[in-house]
């Protein structure tokens, strides 16, 4: 009957103290990771993050996997603490080749965690920016504006990707070159995609300042005849036979205006 307790006592006393301390560090790390994950989730929830990102593409995607952006961020913080606890436990246990492991993996782990958080936040912010820009431009009925919301989104995501790559050790010079090339591509694409929009805005400024016609006037412009309902910076609304014609201001400026007086 005493053989089992004696064997257990010999096993316990035979294990080096540093291994017991390493096991204790891992247990404490697991408990701390759980507590930090719960706290972070509650803090993000109380900060209104779920309501702020509701409807974004990233949030809809993660919801299909029965999770959420807040939960992913909280879990990342928990995993980070667990990884740190494992590394500290290996250090306490004096595992062979730990110096090399610490210099490579352990130093890379915090940067990898920050890079993952930056990418998630960048994607979420990009989705939210796309929704906000699309909402702001909903009243302007110009096809050229359709490229602006996704352009804003991918610009935010691209900058986040550059920051994340910088965290994992990509050379700064390469990041600067990529950012310059992307900025040039965005400017060139925006100039090509919005040339009619810029022309309409310039013509709209002229029309609003000179006011050759106003709301309620009967005009013939760009092949359409009707009553002017609204003139804004980009378009002119003309109603004819129960139909609302939206005419870009650059067409008004190019084709001329016929003010009908009867």
Rosetta blueprint (number, residue, H / E / L):
1 X L
2 X H
3 X H
4 X H
5 X H
6 X H
7 X H
8 X H
9 X H
10 X H
11 X H
12 X H
13 X H
14 X H
15 X L
16 X L
17 X H
18 X H
19 X H
20 X H
21 X H
22 X H
23 X H
24 X H
25 X H
26 X H
27 X H
28 X H
29 X H
30 X H
31 X H
32 X H
33 X H
34 X H
35 X H
36 X H
37 X H
38 X H
39 X H
40 X H
41 X H
42 X H
43 X H
44 X H
45 X H
46 X H
47 X L
48 X L
49 X H
50 X H
51 X H
52 X H
53 X L
54 X L
55 X L
56 X L
57 X H
58 X H
59 X H
60 X H
61 X H
62 X H
63 X H
64 X L
65 X L
66 X L
67 X L
68 X L
69 X H
70 X H
71 X H
72 X H
73 X H
74 X H
75 X H
76 X H
77 X H
78 X H
79 X H
80 X H
81 X H
82 X H
83 X H
84 X H
85 X H
86 X H
87 X H
88 X H
89 X H
90 X H
91 X H
92 X H
93 X H
94 X L
95 X L
96 X L
97 X L
98 X H
99 X H
100 X H
101 X H
102 X H
103 X H
104 X H
105 X H
106 X H
107 X H
108 X H
109 X H
110 X H
111 X H
112 X H
113 X H
114 X H
115 X H
116 X H
117 X H
118 X H
119 X H
120 X H
121 X H
122 X H
123 X H
124 X H
125 X H
126 X H
127 X H
128 X H
129 X H
130 X H
131 X H
132 X H
133 X H
134 X H
135 X H
136 X H
137 X L
138 X L
139 X L
140 X L
141 X L
142 X L
143 X H
144 X H
145 X H
146 X H
147 X H
148 X H
149 X H
150 X H
151 X H
152 X H
153 X H
154 X H
155 X H
156 X H
157 X H
158 X H
159 X H
160 X H
161 X H
162 X H
163 X H
164 X H
165 X H
166 X H
167 X H
168 X L
169 X L
170 X L
171 X L
172 X H
173 X H
174 X H
175 X H
176 X H
177 X H
178 X H
179 X H
180 X H
181 X H
182 X H
183 X H
184 X H
185 X H
186 X H
187 X H
188 X H
189 X H
190 X H
191 X H
192 X H
193 X H
194 X L
195 X H
196 X H
197 X H
198 X H
199 X H
200 X H
201 X H
202 X H
203 X H
204 X H
205 X H
206 X H
207 X H
208 X H
209 X H
210 X H
211 X L
212 X L
213 X L
214 X L
215 X L
216 X L
217 X L
218 X E
219 X E
220 X E
221 X E
222 X L
223 X L
224 X E
225 X E
226 X E
227 X E
228 X E
229 X E
230 X E
231 X E
232 X L
233 X L
234 X L
235 X E
236 X E
237 X E
238 X E
239 X E
240 X E
241 X L
242 X L
243 X E
244 X E
245 X E
246 X E
247 X E
248 X E
249 X H
250 X H
251 X H
252 X H
253 X H
254 X H
255 X H
256 X L
257 X E
258 X E
259 X E
260 X L
261 X L
262 X L
